[in-house]
């Protein structure tokens, strides 16, 4: 069974930094492109970033470009999102997501990030 | 960026009734359209991909149709567990995939 378990979400002050982690199991992690998708409570879904299986290609939404960095450690079956210079509009539930052939097919339960003073 | 527009925003129906949700793309996405179901406090769950293919374990009462810019998700006979928010997503324009704003299905 595919499992994605996010962690690292907390309350942080504007301008602060945070690192999210995602532990993957139940599939061959290094075969898949992985994503971070976020959702403001009661709102829709927004793609944040993705990284290919080998880390050779990364993509960022314009809203986070230059502030967030996605990475992975295939030896640990783990995905990360380093979030710097956080803003109030970054407050959301962050999901770790697996992609299969361009299709987002499995989601973690999410970890909440609250940016507030 | 391809904009996905869902309608209606909220759909009120009764258990046992049929529900039809719509999704429109601002430009053609072929058949690269997925539907997700999200219940309160849960992660989205993939229901339909390729516009009409049910994901593993999805009941046959869920069906998807459409291509190009117009898509529908139909739930033939609503069960209580189907009341949730449904999102469409295009993945034709990778990595610039986009989601609709969601349709809330309520009793």
Interface residues (C-beta under 8 A of the other chain):
Chain A: X44 X45 X46 X47 X50 X59 X95 X102 X103 X104 X105 X106 X107 X108 X109 X110
Chain B: X32 X34 X42 X43 X44 X45 X46 X49 X55 X87 X89 X91 X94 X95 X97 X98 X99 X100 X101 X102
